[in-house]
Amino acid sequence: MNDEGAPLVSVVVPAYNVAGYLERALDSALTQTMTNLEILVVDDGSNDNTFEVACRVATRDSRVRVLRNERNLGIGASRNRGFGAARGGWIALLDGDDMWLPQRLERMLAVSDGADVVSDDVCVMRGSSTKDCRPVFWSYLQMRGFNLKRPRYLSLLDFAWYDLALTQPLIRRSFLERYKLEYDPALRINEDFQFYLEILALKARWLQLPRGYYLYNTRRMGSVCSSPTLQSQDLLKATQSLFKHPVVVGDAALVAALERRIREARSVIAFESVRDVLRRHRFGDIARLLFEQPPYLTLSMSFVIKSLIRRMRIKRRSLSELEAEA
């Protein structure tokens, strides 16, 4: 239950060097059709004017509170700090360079009875948002081959097999507090996958919606997600450590799902390595690379083929189409 006078939703926004995006992100939360919310911006030791942007927005809307880490601690630690300051019955996750469609919270809360967690699809942005180049959005669920027609409760196997870590769910604060759940602050990449796995391992009732109201920005330079090789290398290490998790040990289906995730990460690393050599026109190094890493050719081709298949089956939508569908 909420404390008397507390907001229904606490929006936790970790923000690191996102000065050019943060006001847009916060405005997308402030203009929600469900207005009973607070926004907790956690500036993670930014060295641009992210903190100043957050404070400026806070001066014009009292629902915004700004916290500041003295040094960069990472997304997980910043979200944990936001969790600790939250007063709402639900906690919503929003990254400082992403956006929401206006109806997001209203739509998700409307079906939240009986659920501990509610997530929607993620609309992945491709292209810039300039006047001359309008972005298009792809469905993350479709990209992962998880096609829903109606809301569905997720199992741990659903989550792991389709790798749904990019979702940004609504989570009941009481569920987090009951089990003393928080992010592993040592993880700088892949922190969401492990955090969500822990939630589902505790038998959380996680409702997945087929439609997406979260707009995910892949284009911000300097983001940890802008380096596929770095992300995949870290993902490999983090995923390998999960084979020892009690909920995974002895579960052949979960082991297979994690192995699938590892194969995908290795395919990305192989493809990026080959592409980097080709970009630098060091064609003689291709033979050396493939001699030292024989699986790279097969892994690279696998990555290309799977990427083409995904692109062919995904429906692209403009922002106006997404708003109309919402």
N, C-alpha and C positions, 0 to 999 in steps of 0.2 A: 504493500500500500504506500501511497505517497504521503509525505509529511504534509500537514495542513498548509495550504498556500503554495506548495511546491509545484513546479511545472510537470506536465505529463511526460515530456521527453527532454532529455539532456543530450544535446548534440556535441560530441567530442571531436575537435578539429586539431590534429597535430599539424604544425606548420613550420617548415624549414625552407628558407630562401624561396618563398612563393609570393613575393610582394606583387608581382604582376598578375596574379591569379586570385589572391586571397579574397579581395573585396567581392569579386564575382561569386566565389564559392559561398561566402557568408550571406550575400544578398539572396542566393537561391534558397537558403535555409530560412532567412527572415521573411521571405515572401510566400512561405508555405500556406496552403489553405487551412491547415491545422496550426493555429497560432500559439497554443499553450506550450511553449518551449523555452529553453535556455540554451545558449551556445557557449561552450567552453573552448576558447582558443588557447592552445599550448604552444607558444613559440619555442622552438627547440634549438635555441642558441643561434639563431639566424645571423648572418653577417651582411644581409641587405636590410631594407626597411620594412620587413614583414611585421615586426612588432609595432611599428608606428602605424601601419595600415590597420592592424587589428584594433589598436587603441582608437583610431579615428572612427572606425565603425562602431565601437563601443560607446563613443560619446553621443552618437545619434540614435542608439537603440539600447535601452537598459537591459535587454535580454542577453546581451553579449558580455561575457567576462573574459578577461585576458590574464593568462598565467605565463610565466617565462622561466625556462631552464637557463641556468647560468652558463652551461656548455651543452653542446650537442650530445644527446643521449640516445637518439633513435626513436622511431615511431612507437615501438612497443612501450618503452618507458614513458613517453609523452602521453600515450593513451591511458596508461595506468594512472598517471597523475590526474588526468581528466576524470577517470572513473572515481577517484577518491574525492573529487570536488563535486561530483554530480549529485543533484537532488531529485531528479525525475524518476518516475516509475520505470521508464524505458531509457535505454542508452542507444543513441544512433551514432554511427560512424560516418564521418565525412572527411576526406583528405583535402588539404588546403588548395589543391589545384584542380579539383573536380567540381561537379555541380549536381543539383537535384532538379527534377521537374517539379513544378509547384504542388502537384497533388500527391507527392510521394508519401509523406507521413500519413495523410488522411487515408489513402488507399491501403496502406500496410496495417494501420491500427484497426481499420474496419473488419479485418479478418483475424485479429490477434487473440481473440478469446480462446483459451485452452492452450495457447502456444507459449513457449519460453523464448523462442527466437523466431523472427520473421525476416525473410530475405526476398528481394526481388531480383529480376534479371539485371545485368549490368550492360549498359549501352556503351560499347567501346568506340571512342572517337578516332577516326582516321582522317587525316588532313588538317589543315589549319582553319582558324575561324576568321580569316581575313575576308574582306568584302569580295575579293576576286576569287577566293577558293573556299567555298562553303564546305564544312566538314560533313561526312556521312558517318552513320553509326551502325555497328554490327552487334548482334546479340551474342553475349558471352556464352549463354547456355547453348546456343546453336553451334558456336565455335567448338564447344566441348562435346558436342553430340548428344546433349541432354535436352530433348524436345518435350516440353510440357504443354498440355492443352488446358489444364486446370491446376489449382493449387494442390500441392502434394507434400506430405511430411517426409523429410529426408531421413534415411538411415545413415549410419556411419560409412557403410560401404558405398552408398550413392555418392556421398561427399568425396571419399577418397578416389573412387574409380573415375569420376568425371572431373576431379580436381577443381572444386568450386571455391577455391580460396580467394578468388577475386571479388566475391560478393561482399557487400558491406551491410550487415544485418542490423535490425533492431533487436536488442537483447534486454530481457527483463533484468533490472538492477538487482532485484531480490534473488534471482538465480545466481548471479555472479557472487553476491555477498554470502549466500548460503554455502557455496562451495569454495569461497575465498579464491576465486579465479582471477587471474590477470595474465598479461603477456609476459613472456620470457624476455627480460630487458637485454639479454645477451645476444638475441637474434636481431640482426639488422635487415635481413631479407628472409622471406619465408615465415615470418612471425605469425601471419594470419592462419596459415595452414595448421600449424601446431596448436594455436589457440582454439581454433574451431574444432579440431580433433578432440581436444580435451573436453570441450562443451558437449559434443556428441557422445563421447565415451561415458559421460555421466547421465546418459539417457535423456538429454534435453529433447523436448518436443519442438522440432525445427520445421517450420512451415515455409516451403519455397513457392513463390509466386511465379507464374509464367511470363508476366509482363515486366518490363524494366523502366524504372524511374530514376536510375542513377547514371549519370553521364561521366564516364571515365576518360581522363585525358592521358594519352600515351606520348604526347609530343613535347612535354616540358624538358628541355635540355638540362642536364645536371641531376635529374631524378635517378634514384638507384635503379629504377626499372628501365632506364634508357640504355643499359648495358646488358644485352641478352646473355653474353658469355659470363659476366660476373654473377648475374642472377642465377643462371643455370648451375654454375659451379657451387654456389652457396646452397642452392636447392638440393644438389646431389648429397652434400655433406649432411644437411638437415634431415633429408628423407632417409638416408642410411641409418641415422641414429634412431629413427622411429621403429625400426624392426625390433628393438628391444622393449618397446612400450608394452605394458601388460595386456592392453586390449588387442594388440596386433599378434603377439606371440601365440602360436597355435591356431590362428585363423587364416586358413589358406587363401580365402578370397581377399582379405585385406592385404596379405603379403603380395598377392598378384597385383593388386591395385598400386601398391607402392613400387613394385618392380616396373610396372608400366610407366609410372611417373619418372623413374630413373632413366628408362630408355628414352623418353621424350627429351629429358634434359641433356642426355648425351648426344642426341641427334642435333639439338640446337648448338651445342658446343662444337661439334664436328662441322656443321654447316657454316658457322661464323668463322671458324679457323680457315676453312677452304676459301670462303669468300674474301677474307682479309688478304690472303696471299694473292688472289686474283686481282683485287682492287689495286694492289701495289705493283701489279705487272711483274711479279717475281715468279714467272712460270716455272723456272727451274726448281723452285722450292716445293712445287706441287708433288713431284716425284719423291722428294725427300720426306715430305709430310706423310704421304700415303705409305711410304716404306716404314716409317717409324710408327705410324698409327693406321694399320691396315683396315680397321673397321670404319675409318672416317668416310670412305667413299660410299659404302652401303648406308651408313647413318645419314650422310648428307642427302643422298637420293631419297631416302625414306622421309626426311624432313620436307624436302621440296614437294614430293608427291602428296603427302598428307596436307601440306599447306594449300596446294592447288585444290584438293578435294574440298577442304573447308571453305575456301573462297567461293567455289562453285555453288555450294549448298546454302550459303548465308544470304539472307535478304538484307540489302542495304537500305537504310532509311535516313531521310533528312531530319533536321531538328523539328521542322514544322510538322512532318508526318508523325514523329514521336509525340509531340504535344497534342495532336489531334486524336491519336490512339489512346492517350492517357485519359 
